[in-house]
Amino acid sequence: MTSLDTALDEYSAYVRTERAYSEHTVAAYAADLADLITYAESRGAVDAHDLDLGLLRDWLWSATERGLARASIARHAASARGFTAWLARRGLAEHDAGARLRAPRPARMLPRVVSQTALEGAIRRLEERAAGADPIAERDVAIAELLYASALRVSELVGLDLGDVDRERRTVRVMGKGSKERVVPYGAPAARAIDRYLEHARPSILEAASASASNSASNSATKSVPAPSGPTSGGSAVFLGVRCGRMGVRSVHRLVAEMLAEIPGTGPSGPHALRHTAATHLLDGGADLRAVQEFLGHASLGTTQIYTHVSAERLKQSYRTAHPRA
């Protein structure tokens, strides 16, 4: 017999290595299943064979009673289904207990889309900050332009290396979900911002960090104490933080949230808002849905189709605003 805790450890290793799930996804699955195991043990179920459909349904009901949102409950159910299917395939359980497990569909909210005029204004404000040759401001302009131009996920943006940017062809090579690689184009405004950042701002950031490290080392030597280690070089990372390390996801979230703070509208205001906006603007401009699917790196066309609903809603809103008989 295999304990549920042991099975969870093996399953986490499976989805991390064989399924190539991201660490964020693995952590989310593990948290959901740890909650399931705690509940199962409270019901006297300690072995993989003890899981059954009734116990899984009771677990989801208890999550509802605790006030979890429908989206969280739906994810709990998906995590359990993946786990029990794996248990059955491995022969650790006699049957797939979660095969018929269902959860309420999460309420699907349309993503936030920023108008072209509002987005241009936000980028213009960033450019005004960069007019004084501030390298960090120039970096921020390049980030905003590239996120919108290529509809990148924030993880794809911060993972870019110098060799991934083809400035001649105006493309970036990114590693998306499931370790799927794709090449995405970007336009002239993004090209200007990226060129300016790579030719001026990035070297300035490196130089400033190097000078700071040298000063710190000199001061430490004067005081006869060990010199602090210098800033991380960031290696070949395209976008660097102030200490020259690879820029992190949270820093990009903060940048975009501040950039969109003055723009009216509801919904998330992080980097994904620019991805949603780019996809919707492409469809509004007549782009083919399958081409947008490839552009975004979606595995399923159904995921991309939400943007057709966004475009339809925008059309309805324009109609109600402008048509005399709306």
N, C-alpha and C positions, 0 to 999 in steps of 0.2 A: 504493500500500500504506500501511496505517496501523500505526504501531508500537503495541505493547501499552501502553506508558507513556502515549502520547497518547490511546489509546482509554480508558484508565482515567480520565484527567482529564475527558474528555467524559462518560463514564458517571457519574462522581461529580456533575458539574454537573446531569446529567439527573435523577438520583434526588433531588437536593436541591431543584431548582426545579419540575420537572414532576410528580414523584411526591410532593413535599412531605414527604419523610422527615426525621426529626429529625436534628440534627447528630450525635447519639450513634450513630444507625443508620448514617448516611453514613460516619462514621469507622470503624465496625466493618466495613462492607463494603469500604472502601478498604484497611484493614489486611489483610483476608483475601485480596483480589485482588492486593495488592502482594506478598504471599507467593507467590501463584500465579505472578505474572510473574517473580519471582526464580527460582522452580523451572523455569519454562518456558525462561528464558534459559540456565539451566545445561544444558538439553537441546537448545540450539540453536534454540529457537523464539522469534523476536523480533517476528513480525507476527501480526495477528489471524487471518489465514488458517492459521497454523501450529498453532492449538489444535485438538486432536482428543480424542475420548473416551478413548483409551488414555492420553494424557498427563494428562488430568484424573484418571483413576483412579489413576495412579502417584503423582500429587501427594497425593491423599487417603491413599494407603498410606504415603507418606513422613511425613505428619502423624501417622499412627497409630504409626509407628516412633519418632517423637520423643516419644511419650507423651501426645499431646493427648487430652483427654477426649472421650467420644462426642458430647457436646453441642457441643463446639467443632468437631468434624469435620462434624457435621450442618450447622452454620452455614456452614462453609467450602463445603460442597456447595451450599447454598442461594445463597450469594453467587456462586459460579461459574455456576450455572444462570441466575440473573438477568442476569449479565454476557454470557454467550454468546447468550442469547435476544435481548438488545439488539443485539449485534453482527450477528446474522442479520437483524434487522428493519432495521437501518441499511445493510445491504448491505456491511458491513465484513468479513463472513465468508460463505463459500458456503452453509454450513448451521449449524444450532444444535448445536454439539458437545456441549453439556451436557444436551440434552433427555432422554437416557437415563441420566444420572449419578445414582447412588443412594448413599446413605450409611447407616450403621447408625442406627436411631432412638435418640435420646438417652433414657436411662433417666428416665422421668417420675416425679418425686417429688411426693407430695402436699404442698401448701403448709402452712405452719405455721398453726394456728388456736388462738387463745387463748380459754379458757373465759370465759363472761360474768362469772362471779364474780371470776376472776383479773384481768380487764380493769377491772372496776369498782374493784378494790383498787388497781390501778396508777394509775388516774385520780384516785382519792381521795388518794393520796400526793402527786400533783401539786397538787391543790387545797389540801392542807395547807401546801405551800410558798407558795402564792399567798395564803394567809390574811392575811399581813402586808402586803398591797397591793404586793407586789413586781411591777412591770410585766412583767418578763421571765417570771416564773413564771405570771402571768395569761395571757401570750401562749402559753406552752407548753400550758396547759390548753385554750385555744381550738384550738390545732393538733391536739392529741390527740383532742378531742371531734369536730372536723370530719372528720379522717381516718377515724375509725370511723363516724361518722354518715352520711357521704356516700360512703365507699369511694373516695376520690380517689387517683389516682396522685400521687406526691410532686411530679412536674413540674407537675401541674395545680394543686396546692396553692400552690406558691411563685409560680406565674404569675398568681394571683388579683389583680385590681385592685378598688378600692373599689366601682366601678360594677358589678362582677360579683356582689355580695352583695345580695340582696333580703331585708332583715331582716323586712319585713312578711309576705312570703309564705314565709319560711324556705327559700330556695333559693339556690344558687350556679350561675353560668354558667361553664362550664369549656371550655377548648379541649383536646381529647384528641388521640390519635394520628391522623395523617393530616389534621390541621387540622379535625377533626370537632367541632363544638360541640354541647354538650348541657346541659340544665338539670337539676340534681340537688337533691332536697330534703334538709333536715336537721331533726332533732327538737328537742324542748324543752331538753334538757341542753346540746346544742351551741349553741342560740340564746342561752341565758343566758351561756355562756362567751364567745361571740362579741360579744354586746352589752357585756359587762363589759370585754373587751379593747379594742373600738373606742371606747368612751366614756371609759375611764380609762387603760388601759395604753398604748395606741398614742400618745395625746397626751403621756403621761409620757416615753415613749422619745424622742419628738421633742424635747421640752423639755430633757431631760438632755443629748442630743447637741448641741443648740444652745448650751447653757450651756458645755459642754466646748469647743466650737469658739471661743466668745467668749473664754474664759480663755486658750486657746492663742494666739489672735490678740493678746490684750493682753500676754502674756508675750513674744511675738515682737517686738512693737513696742518694748517696754522694752529689749530687747537689740539693737535696731536691725537685726534680720534679717527677711527676708520672712516674712509670716504664712502659716502652712500653710493649705491649702484646707480648707474645712469638710467635715463628713461628707456623704456622698451622701444626698439627701433620701428616696430610695426612690420618689419620685414618688407615684403612686397605689397602690403595692403595699399589699396588706392586711397581710401579715406582714413586720415589719421586724427587722433585726438590731440589735445594740447601737449600731452607728454609723449607723443609720437607712437603710442600703441595703436593697434587697430581700433577704429571707432566702434563703439558698442551699440547695440540695439536701443537701449534706453536713451542714449544721447540723441539718436536720430528721432525717436518718438518725441522727445522734449522739443527738438528743433521744429518739427512739423506742427506740433500742437501750438507752439507760440506763433508760428507763421499763419495758422488758420484761425487764431483766437479772435481776430477782429471781423471775421466773415460770419454773417448770420447763417443759422442752420443747425439742425440737430443731428445726433449720431456721433460716432467716433471721429476724432480729429487727428489721428495719428497717420503714419505713412500709408496705411491701407486706404485711407480716404483718397490719396492721390492715385493709387492703383485703380480704385473704383472709378474715379473721375476720368482717368485716361481711357479705360475700357468703354465707358458710356459715351465719351466724346468720339471715340472711333466708330461706334455703332451709329451715333447721330450723324456722323459724316458719311455713312454709307458703306462702312467696312463689312465684309462678309463675316458671319458668325463663326465659322470654322477658322478663319484667319485670326480672329480675335482669340479663339481658344488656343491656337498655337502660340500666339503672342504672349498670352498670360501663363502658358505652361499648365493649363488645366488638363487632367487626365480624362475628364468626362465633359461632354458638350453640355450636359444638364447643369453643371456648375456655372458655365458661361452664360446660360440662358437667363439668369437673374438680371443681367444687364439689359436684356430686351424689355423686361418689365420696368426697369428704371427709365428707359427711353420712353416707354408708353406713358408712364406717369408724368414725365416732364412734358410730353405732348399735351396730355389732358390739362395740366396746370396752365400751359401757355394758351390753350383754347379757352379755358374759363376766364383767363385774364383779358384776352384780346378780342374774342368773338362777340359781336353785339348781341347775339341770341344764345349765348352759352347758358 
